[in-house]
């Protein structure tokens, strides 16, 4: 048991206990706040006042509980491991939560941006586990309740699609990292915001009038989205393909877009209709020498944070349906800042 000091040199308000888990790894656990007056030196070799010593005894009881639980799990885990090794001939390996990203990266080469987002997801989940399951540092120790709590956090902070991507990433990585026979706490996947409940989600395409109004609304409300909306509406391309549209795919003379879609990899040829030609021609006028993408800012934004485009679009879509022009220009910063 020990006390620790912060960067300012002052004692932190908690007792910290060190013990070994069932795998033999040294673990430091928060054993609760101390109260009263601690020793002036901050060393537990000395004693504090009566209130402090009472809180020390409570912290020691907490540490003893961690140690007893580790010994109990250690005995059970040892027996299970021996059974698995006897049946499969494979040594059981326990993967630390903090090592998940390295394991995933070794088997999932991809873009730097994707790796960055994945690394953040693994780190955030490990932080969550440490918060709600003190002493749990390996994948097999994570409980279903911990995963469901993490899903709730994601649901409160992110869009449904982003939350599901993070959960799928952890589910598939856990499936590879867990020992043979261990239950995956992400199975079944905890969906968010009603997705996967079996309920039918009504969807209605925009009418011709609504589409025209949406395009007009985007001109004054969020100009950066205006050409993207026009391109999506008159080409049928997905968001990522629109944002990453290259000049190499644009043939204004032949009035045609020719490119491979990111989802299927198929080569498609799309006629350039007059509204789309208008925004492409405007982009051509503003094109810089050597510019690769038709809308370079959108290409950067989709790589850095897809929600930087999705959230402003949802706002103008809502305003479009409500016929609201009262917030003229309010989303210019949202889109640029995304």
C-alpha positions in Angstrom: 0.0 0.0 0.0 1.3 3.5 -0.8 0.4 7.1 -1.2 1.4 9.0 -4.4 2.0 12.6 -5.3 0.8 14.5 -8.3 2.8 16.6 -10.7 2.4 19.5 -8.3 4.1 17.6 -5.5 0.9 17.3 -3.5 -0.4 14.0 -2.2 -3.2 12.4 -4.3 -6.3 11.7 -2.2 -6.2 7.9 -2.7 -4.5 4.8 -1.4 -2.9 2.7 -4.0 -2.3 -1.0 -3.5 -0.1 -3.4 -5.5 -0.8 -7.1 -6.0 -0.4 -9.8 -8.6 -3.2 -11.0 -10.8 -3.9 -14.6 -11.8 -1.3 -14.4 -14.6 1.4 -13.1 -12.3 1.3 -9.6 -13.6 1.8 -6.8 -11.1 -1.4 -4.7 -10.8 -1.8 -1.3 -9.1 -5.4 -0.7 -7.8 -7.2 2.3 -6.4 -8.2 1.3 -2.9 -10.2 4.3 -1.9 -9.8 7.8 -0.5 -7.8 8.5 2.6 -9.3 10.8 5.2 -7.9 12.8 8.1 -4.2 13.9 8.2 -1.6 11.6 6.6 2.0 11.4 7.8 3.9 14.6 6.9 6.4 12.7 4.9 3.7 10.9 2.8 5.2 7.6 3.6 3.1 4.8 5.1 6.0 3.7 7.2 4.8 6.4 9.5 1.4 6.9 10.9 -1.2 9.7 10.6 -4.0 10.7 12.8 -6.7 8.4 14.0 -9.1 9.2 11.1 -6.3 8.5 8.6 -5.4 5.2 10.2 -9.0 4.1 10.1 -9.2 4.9 6.4 -5.9 3.0 5.9 -7.4 -0.1 7.5 -10.4 0.1 5.1 -8.0 0.5 2.1 -6.0 -2.6 3.3 -9.3 -4.6 3.5 -10.0 -3.5 -0.1 -6.5 -4.6 -1.2 -6.9 -7.9 0.5 -10.2 -8.4 -1.4 -8.3 -7.8 -4.7 -5.7 -10.3 -3.7 -8.2 -13.0 -2.6 -10.1 -12.6 -5.9 -6.9 -12.9 -7.9 -5.9 -16.1 -6.1 -9.3 -17.6 -6.6 -9.4 -16.7 -10.3 -5.8 -17.9 -10.7 -6.7 -21.4 -9.4 -9.7 -21.6 -11.7 -7.9 -20.2 -14.7 -5.0 -22.6 -14.2 -7.3 -25.6 -14.3 -9.1 -24.3 -17.4 -5.9 -23.6 -19.2 -4.5 -27.1 -18.5 -7.8 -28.6 -19.9 -7.6 -26.5 -23.0 -3.9 -27.3 -23.6 -4.6 -31.0 -23.1 -7.4 -31.0 -25.7 -6.0 -28.7 -28.3 -2.2 -29.0 -27.8 -2.0 -25.2 -27.9 -0.7 -23.0 -25.2 -3.3 -20.5 -23.8 -2.2 -16.9 -24.3 -3.7 -14.0 -22.5 -3.8 -10.7 -24.4 -3.6 -7.4 -22.5 -6.2 -4.8 -23.4 -3.4 -2.3 -24.0 -1.9 -4.6 -26.6 -5.1 -5.0 -28.6 -4.2 -2.2 -31.1 -0.8 -3.8 -31.9 -2.5 -7.1 -32.5 -5.1 -5.6 -34.7 -2.6 -3.5 -36.7 -0.5 -6.5 -37.4 -3.4 -8.2 -39.2 -5.2 -5.2 -40.6 -3.1 -3.0 -42.8 -5.0 0.1 -43.9 -4.9 3.9 -44.2 -3.2 6.0 -41.6 -6.5 7.7 -40.8 -8.3 4.4 -40.2 -5.5 3.2 -37.9 -5.6 6.4 -36.0 -9.4 6.0 -35.3 -9.0 2.4 -34.4 -6.2 3.2 -32.0 -8.3 5.7 -30.3 -11.2 3.2 -30.0 -9.0 0.6 -28.3 -7.5 3.2 -25.9 -10.9 4.6 -25.0 -12.3 1.1 -24.3 -9.3 0.2 -22.1 -9.8 3.4 -20.1 -13.4 2.5 -19.7 -12.5 -1.0 -18.4 -10.1 0.4 -15.9 -12.7 2.7 -14.7 -15.5 0.2 -14.2 -13.5 -3.0 -13.6 -10.5 -2.1 -11.5 -7.8 -4.8 -11.9 -9.1 -6.1 -15.2 -6.3 -5.7 -17.7 -6.8 -8.7 -20.0 -9.4 -9.4 -22.6 -10.8 -12.5 -21.0 -11.5 -10.5 -17.8 -13.9 -8.1 -19.5 -17.5 -8.8 -18.6 -20.7 -8.4 -20.7 -21.9 -5.6 -18.3 -18.7 -3.6 -19.0 -19.3 -3.9 -22.7 -22.9 -2.8 -22.4 -21.8 0.2 -20.4 -19.4 1.1 -23.1 -22.1 0.8 -25.7 -24.2 3.2 -23.7 -21.4 5.7 -23.7 -21.0 5.4 -27.4 -24.7 5.8 -28.0 -24.7 9.0 -26.0 -21.7 10.5 -27.7 -21.8 9.3 -31.3 -24.0 8.6 -34.2 -25.4 5.1 -34.5 -23.3 4.1 -37.5 -20.0 5.3 -35.8 -20.9 3.6 -32.5 -21.6 0.3 -34.4 -18.3 0.5 -36.3 -16.4 0.9 -33.0 -18.3 -2.1 -31.4 -17.7 -4.3 -34.5 -14.0 -3.4 -34.4 -13.7 -4.5 -30.8 -15.9 -7.6 -31.3 -13.8 -9.0 -34.1 -10.5 -8.2 -32.4 -11.7 -9.8 -29.2 -12.6 -12.9 -31.1 -9.0 -13.3 -32.3 -7.4 -12.3 -28.9 -9.5 -14.4 -26.5 -8.3 -17.8 -25.4 -9.9 -20.9 -27.0 -13.3 -21.5 -25.3 -13.6 -18.0 -23.7 -16.9 -16.2 -24.3 -16.7 -13.0 -26.3 -18.4 -10.3 -24.2 -19.2 -8.5 -27.5 -21.3 -11.4 -28.6 -24.1 -10.7 -29.4 -23.2 -7.2 -30.4 -24.9 -4.5 -28.3 -26.6 -2.4 -30.9 -27.4 1.3 -30.3 -30.4 3.5 -30.9 -32.9 0.8 -31.7 -30.8 -0.7 -34.5 -31.0 -4.5 -34.5 -34.2 -4.5 -32.4 -36.2 -6.0 -35.2 -38.3 -2.9 -35.5 -38.9 -1.6 -39.0 -37.4 1.8 -39.6 -39.5 3.9 -42.0 -37.5 5.6 -44.8 -39.0 7.9 -47.5 -37.1 9.3 -50.4 -37.2 13.0 -51.0 -39.8 14.3 -53.4 -38.7 16.4 -56.4 -39.8 19.6 -54.6 -38.0 18.6 -51.4 -34.8 17.9 -53.2 -34.9 21.2 -55.0 -35.5 23.0 -51.7 -32.7 21.1 -50.0 -30.3 22.1 -52.8 -31.4 25.7 -52.6 -31.2 25.7 -48.8 -27.6 24.4 -48.9 -26.6 27.4 -50.9 -27.2 29.9 -48.1 -27.0 27.6 -45.1 -23.8 25.5 -45.6 -22.2 26.5 -48.9 -19.4 23.8 -48.5 -22.0 21.1 -48.7 -23.9 22.5 -51.7 -21.8 21.0 -54.5 -21.5 17.7 -52.5 -25.3 17.4 -52.2 -25.8 18.2 -55.9 -23.2 15.6 -56.9 -24.7 12.9 -54.6 -28.3 13.7 -55.9 -27.4 13.6 -59.6 -24.8 10.9 -59.6 -26.0 8.4 -57.0 -22.5 8.1 -55.5 -22.0 7.4 -51.8 -20.7 10.1 -49.5 -17.1 9.0 -49.5 -17.0 8.7 -53.3 -18.4 12.2 -53.7 -15.9 13.7 -51.2 -13.0 11.9 -52.8 -14.1 12.6 -56.4 -10.9 13.2 -58.5 -10.5 15.3 -61.5 -9.2 12.3 -63.3 -12.7 10.8 -63.2 -14.3 14.0 -64.6 -14.8 14.4 -68.3 -16.8 17.6 -68.9 -16.3 17.4 -72.6 -17.9 13.9 -72.8 -20.3 14.9 -70.0 -19.4 11.8 -68.0 -17.9 10.7 -64.7 -15.9 7.4 -64.9 -14.6 5.9 -61.6 -14.4 2.8 -59.4 -16.8 2.9 -56.4 -15.2 2.4 -53.0 -17.8 -0.1 -51.9 -17.8 -2.6 -54.8 -14.7 -1.6 -56.7 -16.7 -1.7 -59.9 -16.0 0.8 -62.7 -19.0 2.9 -63.4 -19.8 5.6 -66.0 -22.3 8.3 -64.9 -23.7 11.0 -67.2 -23.2 14.5 -66.0 -26.6 16.2 -65.8 -26.9 20.0 -66.0 -27.1 20.7 -62.2 -24.0 18.5 -61.7 -22.2 20.2 -64.6 -22.8 23.6 -63.0 -21.1 22.7 -59.7 -18.2 20.9 -61.5 -17.7 23.9 -63.8 -17.5 26.2 -60.8 -15.0 23.9 -59.1 -12.9 23.8 -62.3 -12.8 27.6 -62.3 -11.4 27.6 -58.7 -9.1 24.6 -59.3 -5.4 25.1 -58.3 -2.6 23.7 -60.4 -1.9 20.0 -59.5 -5.1 19.7 -57.5 -6.1 16.0 -57.3 -9.6 16.2 -55.8 -12.5 18.2 -57.1 -13.4 19.3 -53.6 -10.1 19.0 -51.6 -11.5 20.3 -48.3 -14.3 17.7 -48.4 -11.6 15.0 -49.1 -9.6 16.1 -46.0 -12.7 16.3 -43.9 -14.0 12.8 -44.8 -10.6 11.4 -43.8 -10.3 13.4 -40.5 -13.9 13.2 -39.3 -16.9 12.0 -41.4 -19.3 13.5 -38.8 -17.9 16.9 -39.7 -20.0 16.5 -42.9 -22.9 14.3 -41.7 -24.0 16.4 -38.8 -24.3 19.7 -40.7 -26.2 17.9 -43.5 -28.7 16.5 -40.9 -29.3 20.0 -39.7 -30.0 21.5 -43.1 -32.1 18.5 -44.0 -34.2 19.1 -40.9 -34.4 22.8 -41.6 -35.4 22.0 -45.2 -38.3 19.8 -44.1 -39.4 22.5 -41.6 -39.0 25.3 -44.1 -36.7 27.1 -41.6 -34.5 29.9 -42.9 -34.1 31.6 -39.5 -30.5 30.3 -38.8 -28.9 31.6 -42.0 -25.3 30.7 -42.1 -25.1 29.1 -38.7 -23.6 25.8 -40.0 -20.7 27.3 -41.9 -18.5 26.9 -39.0 -19.7 23.4 -38.2 -18.8 22.1 -41.6 -15.4 23.8 -41.8 -14.5 22.9 -38.2 -15.4 19.2 -38.8 
